[in-house]
Amino acid sequence: MTMKKLIILKKELHTRTIVTAIVLGICVLPGADVRGQRVLTLKESIEIAQESSPDIRRSRLNLLSNQKSLDAQRASLKSRFSLDVTPFDFNRSRVFNDFFSTWNTTEDYNSFANFSVIQPIKQTDGTLSLFNRFGYRDNFSEFQDVTTKTYNNNLYLQFDQPIFTYNRTKLQLQELQLNLENAQLSHAMQLLTLERNVTQAFYNLYQSQNGVEISQDEYENQQVSYDITKNKVEADLLAEEELYQAELNLATSRSTLQNGQVTLDNAADDFKLILGIDLTEEISVDVDVEFVTQQIDINKAIQHGLDQRMELRQRAIDIERSEFELIRTNALNEFKGTVSLSMGVFGDDPALANVYESPTRNPRVAVSFTIPLWDWGEKRARMAASTANLQMTEIDLESQRNDIVINIRKTYRNLQNLETQIEIAQQNVRNAELTYEINLERYQNGDLTSMDLNLFQNQLSEKKSELATSLINYKMELLNLKILSLYDFENHRPVIPQTTF
């Protein structure tokens, strides 16, 4: 067959392929809604997922909860003002008076209000309080048939200070600060994990798209082969058995194309699920998988990972928490005390204006101690358990550091190996294309059977798939190195973890 005839045949095939693709689309998607397809880049996909991902929304809520808990604790360290009002309190009772050996009925009416200002002291774990109680009392006693009506006011300042124990206020505040920092680190790690998952699903969808394109090319080539065979059989240049084999190859190629379309649709559904978008929306991905060798400094990657990896800070936070638990455990059955000081004035008088005409001073000093005598070894055992937990956490930190170094080294070696594989895969594709073109011409000249030509076609499809896989693996390993070292070697900048929202 002349080259001119081959060109005409390919033009006819192009028209036939378009029709075939439409038919395949209708077969694979019988209920599809014909709408504009949405094309997403990797950056757009990650941004969409960050807004709609349930895990990220949950992480943000956890971050908000820890932030508000810390805000509440800080607010609790400020002065607290309180006012309790009892406008009416009446009590009528009959009791026996032992001194006079008689029964006595009393009626008592009270109306009072308590105002207080309480100021916790973070530095000492003490409390400074100001109290004022103002009231009115109307009392009747049957024994002496006397009614007493008085106003009274009790104003005093009080200071309470624990001694010989740890500062519980400071410890609780530090714990909440660590909880918030840990939530921020977890949120940033969640974002990086989401980026990895979205990127993996993105490239899976791209591979499925690429697989359909390769299958489409293979189908077109098989159609050319079939038409050539048919023409030769009709011209009695080939046996009819060759046409049967060409029909089988064409049908197999069509089936492969249909299977690839099913895989593509499944990958698209999985991708839409990760992004959290409408499952009925038609999407495709736009990706640049051009191979560009990245200059990677392995020492910089390791050092940056050890300095910035959030998991190491989380292990350090775990150590601090274990130390806090050690402090609490050490305070079990401890010797401790409390010092209480107060100074105030009390006044009462039937006339409101004369309440403090003759005030009474009310000083108070109290020192109390709690002295443990015997705890049957409870404190010693709990201290040993807490110390063991602290040591395990320190071992976890060292193991985490070693894991970071090892994983960065492995990823670096994988990248170097993938660079070689990509170069080989590119050469394999070029060789496979040339080989197929040469053998297609041999087939046209009758020097090759259709089965042999089909092997070269399969080889070409396989080499194209291997190249796409190698390029995607390289991109994924670059992302792994970015997550492991928290440094972006593609854009040559550190990854700044997101700690606010």
Beta strands, then each sheet from edge to edge (+ up, - down):
strand 1: 38-40
strand 2: 80-97
strand 3: 102-121
strand 4: 126-141
strand 5: 146-163
strand 6: 283-285
strand 7: 336-349
strand 8: 360-361
strand 9: 364-370
strand 10: 487-488
strand 11: 493-494
sheet 1: 1+ 6+
sheet 2: 2+ 3- 4+ 5- 7+ 8-
sheet 3: 2+ 3- 4+ 5- 7+ 9-
sheet 4: 10+ 11-
end
